[in-house]
Amino acid sequence: MRYSILNAVLLFLTALPAAAAPILTVAPSSIELSPTQTALTLEVDPNGTPISTLLFNLSSVATGLEIVDIVSAEPGIINVSGPALAGGEYQASFSAFFFPDRVSSFSVGTLTLEGFAPGSPLVLSGEFTDATFNTIPIAPTDVAVVGVPEPATAALFSLGLLGLAALRRGQLRTRSRARGSP
């Protein structure tokens, strides 16, 4: 009898729905291809999972994207490391231990970046830990990419240059005819 009650309780507990994984939002998800700086914000929605800790590691290839600055939304609670150049990559990280656990949406912090090469990604990996110390990993993911100029923009620019060249050539012909040259 005891075992059947214990089995029923265990069966009930394992049948409870698990909380969904937290949702990380990075905005904007593209970085301008220019020497101007872009600020990215990182926000977390626990999505029903009480969060005890977080660790976000961010990296980018130095020849394509530079992590210029990292700022915590809650200094003293959410710690920052970096940016640092290590082995040809810029690296930075956010880490935190929350007491009490976070159950509502919150801002993690801001990264300031400069994009140099089209298609260069900012890669994030890390993990959350929930209230029962289960680790929820974040596989390496491209969270932002340096923008690639659109082909239509390049085509319009090329057509403009061709038009200017044709206009200049026409002006030179008109001048040579006015002087009486064949």
N, C-alpha and C positions, 0 to 999 in steps of 0.2 A: 504494500500500500504506500509506504513511504517513497519507494522508488518511482511509483507511477505518478505521485504528486510532483516529485522533483523533476521527472521527465516532462510533465505537462508544463511546469514553470519554465524550464529550459526551452522547450519547444515554442512557448509563447514569446519569450525574450528574443529568440532567433528569428521569429516571424515578424517582429517589429520592423517597420521600414527604416532603413539607414538614412541618415541625413545626406543631402546632396553635397557635392564638392563645392568649395568656395569658388567664386567667380572673380577673376582678376581682370580689370579693365585698364588699358593703356591708351591715353589720348594725347595728341593725335597719333595715328598709326603710320604716318609718313613724315619724313624729314626732308626739308628743302635741300636741293643740290646747289649749295652756294656757301660762301663763307659766313652767312648769317647763322645765328644760333636758334635752335628750336627747343622749347621746353616741353617735356613730356610729363604727364602726371600719372601716377599709379594709384588706382582705387581698388578696394576689395569689398565684395559683397559676400558675407559668410554663407548665405544661401541655406540657412537652417543649421549650419555646423558651427558650434561655439569654437572659436579659434583661441588657442593658448599661446602658440608661438608662430612666427613666420621667419623665413629666410629666403631672400631673393638675391641671386647672383646675376649680375648683368655683365656682358662682355661684347666687345666689338673689335674688328680688325682695325688697327691704327691707321692704315693707309686709306680706309674708306669712311670711317666714322670716329669722331673723337668725343669721348665723354668729358665734358668741360667741368661740370659741377654736379653735385648731388646734395639735396637738402631734404631733411626729415620733416614730415608734417607735424610730428610731435617730438621735438628734441627731448632727450632724456628717457623716452619710452621706446621710440623707434630709432635705433642706432644706425649710423651710416659708416661706410668704409669706402675710401677712394675719393675721386678717381685716381687710379694708378696705372702706369704703363708697365706691363710685364710680358716679356716674350713676344712683342709685336702686337699685343692686344691691350686695349683699355679695359679695366675691370673696376667694378663698383658693386656695393651690396647694401641691402637693408636687412636688419634683423631686429626682432622684438620678442619679448616675453610679456604677455598680458595677464594682469590680475586685477579685476576679474576678467574672465574670457570675453572676447569680443563677439557679440551676436548681431550687431547692426553694422551697416556699411560704414567704411572709414577710408580716409585718405592715407596712403603710405608716405608719399613724398614726391619730389620733383627731380627729374634729371635734365640737365642742359646739355645739348648735343650740337655738333657741327658735322654736316655731311659733305664728303669730298668725292666719293665715287658712286655712280648710279648702281642701285641694287644692293648696296652694303647693308647688312642687317644688324639690329641690336638684338642680341640673344639673351633670353631670360631662362634661368633654371632655378630650382629651389624646392621648398616644401612648406607646407602648413602642418601644424600639429593640432589635433582637436582636443577637447576637454578630457577625453579618456586616453590620451597619449598615443592615438593612432596617427601615423605619419601619412600625409597626403602629398605624394611627390608631384612636382611640376617638371615634366620632361623638357629638355632644351627646346625652346620655341622662339621663333622670330616674332618679336612684339612690335617692331617698327623697322621700316626699310627706307633708305635714301631714295627719293623719287627719281624716276627715269623720265627724261624729257619725252613727250609724246611725239610720235612720228609726224603727225599733222603739223605740229609747231615747227619742226625742222623743215618740212616741205614748204610751208608758207615763207619761212625765212629764206630758203633757197630761191623760191620764185621771186621774192623781193629783190634779191641780189641780181638775178638774171634780168629783171626789169630795169634796174639801175644801169646795168652794163649795156643793155639795148638802147636806153635813153642816151647814155654817154656816146655810144657809137653813132647814133643818129645826129647828135649835135656836132660831132667831129666831121661828118659827111657834109652837113649844111655849111659849116665854116669853110671847108675846102672848096665847095662849089661857089661860094660867094667870092672867093679870091680868084676864081677863074681856073682853078686846077681841075684836070679831068678826074 
